[in-house]
Amino acid sequence: SSILRNGQRSFAAAQISRPWLKPWGFVIPKIQLHATRYQLDTALANGQLESNRLLPTFSVDTGLIYERDASYFGRSLRQSLEPRAFFVRTPYKDQSLLPSYDSGATDFNLTTIYAENPYVGQDRIADSNLVTIGATSRFIDPKTGAEGARIGLAQRLRVKEQLVTIPGGSSAKAGLSDVLAGATLNLSPKWALDSTTQYNPDSGHYLSQAVGGRYTPGSYRVISASYRNQTDTSGAAV
């Protein structure tokens, strides 16, 4: 079981990456190696006081950048269209007997959908065989380079069920994920509005909707407020 046991944990992580970055796009292959060792005061369920875990992760992040001059509401802007594809593969290793000191699930959003591991911490490295497809469009002031607005859309295809979980969590089924959409509107250098939506195509319901605002009066000072509405696949509030 994943009962928390006193002990010592040591870990090391290494990665090799060779990015190709061009004005028209990018390709970023990466190999990561996670090594963890547990030395426990009380034995695991299999009777062992020590356990070692060594897992590689291979990922490729690719994207294209298209730009065009546009005009909206009488204002000249430069609009970009940036399709992106992210591939990640981590083999399965049973970690259900290991303690979980600091691991937890990340929020499902337009940033974490492009992450190699859906967990934070060092105790769980998820098995992954998936591809994420998305696109972002930005509206930029050609004179100052300031970003006025951004909209994004992404969805993940999991080729094989994810078996590694955190304690109390459930496995992630194979198939398509919910669709994520988000928008940011920078009204001024100090004011910004954000909106995110999570939509489940199978049920036809919006599982999560959030809107928020940020006010930045100066360096290292931010005031923000947000509202979030979350439901289950039947549309009932949770």
C-alpha positions in Angstrom: 0.0 0.0 0.0 1.0 3.7 -0.1 1.0 4.1 3.7 3.4 7.0 4.5 6.5 5.6 6.1 9.5 7.4 7.7 12.7 7.0 5.8 15.1 8.7 3.4 14.5 9.5 -0.2 17.1 10.6 -2.6 16.6 11.4 -6.3 18.3 12.8 -9.3 17.0 14.0 -12.6 18.9 14.6 -15.8 17.9 15.7 -19.3 19.3 16.1 -22.7 17.6 18.4 -25.3 18.6 19.8 -28.7 16.1 22.6 -29.6 15.8 23.7 -33.2 14.4 27.3 -33.0 13.5 29.2 -36.2 11.3 32.3 -36.8 8.8 30.0 -38.5 8.6 27.3 -35.8 10.5 25.0 -33.5 11.3 21.3 -32.8 12.4 20.4 -29.2 13.3 16.7 -28.6 14.1 15.9 -25.0 15.2 12.8 -23.1 14.8 12.8 -19.3 16.0 10.3 -16.8 14.5 10.1 -13.3 16.3 8.1 -10.6 14.9 7.7 -7.1 16.0 5.6 -4.1 14.0 5.0 -0.9 15.5 3.7 2.4 12.7 3.2 4.8 12.4 2.6 8.6 9.6 0.1 8.2 9.2 -2.4 5.4 7.0 -2.0 2.4 4.1 -4.4 1.7 6.5 -6.7 -0.1 8.9 -6.8 2.9 11.6 -4.7 1.4 13.2 -1.7 3.3 14.8 -0.3 0.1 13.4 0.4 -3.3 15.0 1.9 -6.5 13.2 3.5 -9.4 14.8 4.4 -12.7 12.5 5.8 -15.5 13.3 7.5 -18.8 10.9 10.0 -20.5 11.1 10.9 -24.2 9.2 13.9 -25.5 9.1 16.0 -28.7 7.5 19.5 -28.7 6.9 20.9 -32.2 5.2 24.0 -33.5 4.8 26.4 -36.4 4.4 30.2 -36.4 2.3 32.0 -39.1 2.0 35.7 -39.0 -0.1 38.3 -40.9 -0.9 41.9 -40.7 -4.5 42.6 -39.6 -6.8 45.4 -38.6 -9.4 45.3 -35.9 -11.6 48.2 -34.8 -9.4 50.5 -36.8 -6.2 49.4 -35.1 -3.3 47.8 -37.0 -2.1 44.5 -35.4 0.0 41.6 -36.2 -1.9 38.3 -35.8 -0.2 35.0 -35.4 -1.5 31.4 -35.7 0.7 28.9 -33.8 -0.3 25.2 -34.2 1.5 22.9 -31.8 2.0 19.2 -31.3 3.5 17.6 -28.2 4.5 13.9 -27.9 5.5 12.1 -24.7 6.4 8.5 -23.9 7.3 7.2 -20.4 7.2 3.4 -19.8 5.1 1.9 -17.0 6.7 0.9 -13.7 4.6 -0.2 -10.7 5.0 2.4 -8.0 1.9 1.6 -5.9 4.0 0.3 -3.0 6.1 3.4 -2.7 5.3 6.2 -0.2 4.0 9.5 -1.5 5.7 12.3 0.4 5.1 15.3 -1.9 3.4 14.1 -5.1 0.0 15.6 -6.2 -1.9 16.0 -9.4 -1.5 19.3 -11.3 -4.5 21.3 -12.5 -5.6 20.4 -16.0 -5.1 23.6 -18.0 -3.4 24.9 -21.2 0.0 24.9 -19.6 0.0 21.4 -17.9 -1.5 19.7 -21.0 1.9 20.2 -22.6 3.8 18.8 -19.5 5.6 15.4 -19.5 4.3 14.4 -16.1 0.7 15.1 -14.7 2.1 15.0 -11.2 4.3 17.4 -9.1 6.8 16.0 -6.6 9.2 13.1 -7.0 7.2 10.1 -5.8 5.1 9.3 -8.9 6.3 9.3 -12.5 3.3 8.6 -14.7 3.4 6.1 -17.6 2.5 8.1 -20.7 1.9 7.4 -24.3 0.1 10.4 -25.7 0.0 13.3 -28.1 -1.4 16.8 -27.5 -2.6 18.9 -30.4 -3.4 22.6 -29.9 -3.2 26.1 -31.4 -2.7 29.6 -30.2 -3.4 32.9 -31.8 -1.9 36.2 -30.6 -2.6 39.8 -31.5 0.5 42.0 -31.2 1.1 45.7 -31.5 3.6 45.9 -34.4 5.2 49.1 -33.0 5.8 48.1 -29.4 5.6 44.3 -29.6 3.1 44.3 -26.7 0.6 41.4 -26.8 -2.9 42.7 -26.8 -4.8 39.4 -26.7 -4.3 35.7 -26.9 -6.7 32.7 -27.5 -5.8 29.1 -27.3 -7.3 25.6 -27.8 -5.9 22.2 -27.0 -6.9 18.5 -26.7 -4.9 15.4 -25.8 -5.1 11.9 -27.2 -4.0 9.2 -24.8 -3.0 6.1 -26.8 -2.8 3.8 -23.8 -4.4 3.9 -20.4 -2.3 5.5 -17.7 -1.9 3.0 -14.8 0.3 5.0 -12.3 -1.8 7.0 -9.9 -1.3 9.0 -6.7 -2.9 7.6 -3.6 -6.7 7.9 -3.9 -6.5 8.7 -7.5 -7.9 6.8 -10.5 -6.3 5.7 -13.7 -6.6 7.9 -16.9 -8.4 6.1 -19.6 -7.2 5.9 -23.2 -8.8 8.2 -25.8 -9.5 11.8 -26.2 -9.4 14.2 -23.3 -11.7 17.2 -22.6 -11.2 20.2 -24.8 -9.4 23.2 -23.2 -10.0 26.7 -24.4 -8.6 29.9 -23.0 -8.3 33.6 -23.8 -6.3 36.5 -22.3 -7.1 40.2 -23.0 -4.5 42.7 -22.0 -6.5 45.9 -21.7 -3.4 48.0 -20.7 0.1 47.3 -19.2 -1.7 47.2 -15.8 -5.0 45.5 -16.5 -5.7 42.0 -17.9 -8.6 39.6 -18.1 -8.4 35.8 -18.4 -11.0 33.2 -19.3 -10.7 29.4 -19.4 -13.2 26.6 -20.4 -13.0 22.8 -20.1 -15.5 21.0 -22.4 -16.4 17.3 -22.4 -17.4 16.2 -26.0 -18.9 12.9 -24.8 -21.4 14.5 -22.4 -21.8 17.8 -24.1 -21.2 19.7 -20.8 -18.8 22.4 -19.8 -17.0 20.9 -16.8 -15.1 24.0 -15.8 -15.4 27.7 -16.6 -13.4 30.4 -15.0 -12.9 34.2 -15.5 -10.5 36.4 -13.7 -8.8 39.8 -13.7 -5.4 41.0 -12.8 -4.2 44.5 -11.8 -0.4 45.1 -11.7 0.2 48.6 -10.2 4.0 48.1 -10.2 6.9 45.6 -10.0 6.3 42.7 -7.7 2.8 43.8 -6.9 -0.3 42.0 -8.3 -4.0 42.1 -7.3 -6.1 39.4 -8.8 -9.6 38.0 -8.5 -11.3 35.1 -10.2 -14.6 33.1 -10.4 -14.8 29.4 -11.2 -17.8 27.2 -11.9 -17.2 23.4 -12.0 -19.6 20.6 -12.8 -19.4 16.8 -13.4 -20.2 15.1 -16.7 -23.9 15.3 -16.0 -23.8 19.0 -15.6 -24.4 19.0 -11.9 -22.3 21.4 -9.8 -19.5 20.0 -7.8 
